[in-house]
């Protein structure tokens, strides 16, 4: 017998009760809200404690990252109009996977938001729409408007975090101005800018960046090394296979770096990759690592099947080949402190 949903008025009452912790059992109730439930939430939104509003959105983001069947977009849209910048920024993060083109003008407006955190999140979120534009799923005029605004941000005088997020978003763009912006960022020798440049390189699917990516695979700064490893995977650099296999042999390393190398190898494939991943799966005592390796093995299998299938397709040019084989990473960037 199906359990009856929690009455939404009870959820609203709990949100407004400042003296009692908000129960996690209510969180899934925010998925796929009915119109009258959304209206009820809108009416009381500003009465909810700001810290609770922010915590709610953060909790919903965590759930949506783990469960693709939930839908919290309508809650996030309410929060886009919140008076607090941190809440507006969190709302954008909750909408990260949405491909609704109606969000584009909102995000473009947010590039002028008084809070740098909001501007940075909006710039990053526009990357998805640059990618969709490159796939001709958006009007060319809309794509160019997004690209123009992001290019202006990168070239402008906003805080570094905002400009870096704009550069990362432009990684998907085929605009002729973009490679120079990426290389200028790479050549700053500032670790944060180099990391953003590497992310953009990986998103470009342009193997002309192979030397720059390989050069950073053992960078002492973890954020730079991580993005180099991810870019090597996105670009499917066969020349990075051996360095990444060697990296997995090292004992003392950051776990995130190790997991990134495992995933990148599943994208690159080739000699010794399957054997290495299967060996790790057999020997690891870490449940998290085992889960990642199993996912990587599934991805490796998928990529091998795609490679075999491509021989049966009539690929007209290199761009078609790129679009056919491309599996992009649209994961959210790690939250960072605002920079002066």
C-alpha positions, 0 to 999 in steps of 0.5 A: 500500500502506497504511503500518503504524501505528507500534507504540504501545509505541514511542511510549510508550518515546519519551515516557519517554526524557528524553534524546531529543526527542520526534519530531513523527512520533509525534503523529498516533498519539495519534488514536483510540487503542485501549482497550489503548493508552489503558490503557498511556498511563494507566499511564505518564502520571505518569512522563512529564516534566511539561514533555513532557506539557504540550508533547504536549497543546499539539501535539495541540491545534495539530493538532486545530485544523487537522485535524477528522478527528483525535480526541484527546479520550481523551488529554485526559481522562487529562490532566484528572486531572494534578497540574499545573494548567497541564496540566489547563488545556491538557487542557480546551483540547484538549477545547474542541469536545467536546459530550459532556455527561459533561464538564459535572460535571467542568468545574463541579468545575473552577470550584473548582480551586486554579489560576486558569488551570484555573478560567478554562478551565473557565468558558470551556468551559462556554459551549458547553454553555450554547449547547447548552442554549439549543438544547434539546439539554440538560435544562433542569435541567442548563442552569440549573445551569451558568448559576447557577454561572457567574453566581455566578462573575461576581458573586463575588471570583475573579480577573478572568480567571476572572470574565471567562471566565464572563461570555463563556460566559453570552453565549449565555444568555437568562437575564434576569440576563445583560444587566445583567452584560454592561452592567456589564462594558462600563461598567467602562472596563477594556479587558479587561472591555469586550472580554469584554462585547463577546464576550458581546454577539456571542454573545447575537445581540441587536441591542439591543447595536448602539450599544455594539458600534459605539462600540468599532469603532475603540477604541485597544486592539486586544483591544477593537477585535477583539471589537467587530469580531467582535461586529458580524459575529456580530450581522450589524450592517448599520450596521457595514458602512461602518466595516469597509469603511473600516477595510480601506482603512487601511494601518497596522493590526494584521493580526488586526484586518484579518482579523477585519474581512474575516470580519465583512463576510462575515457582514454581507454587502450592498453592496460587500462581495463587490467589496471581498473579491474585490479584496483576493483579487486584489491581496494578496501575502500567502498567509495573507490570501488564504486568509482572504479565500477562506474569507470569500468562501465564507462570504459565499456561504453566508450569501447562500444561507441568506438566500434559502432563509429566504423558503421557510421558515415562521418562527413567531417571532423566536427561530426566526429567530435559531436558523435563521440563527445561525452561532456562533463557539466559537473558544478565547480567547487564552491570557492571564496570570493576573491578581491 
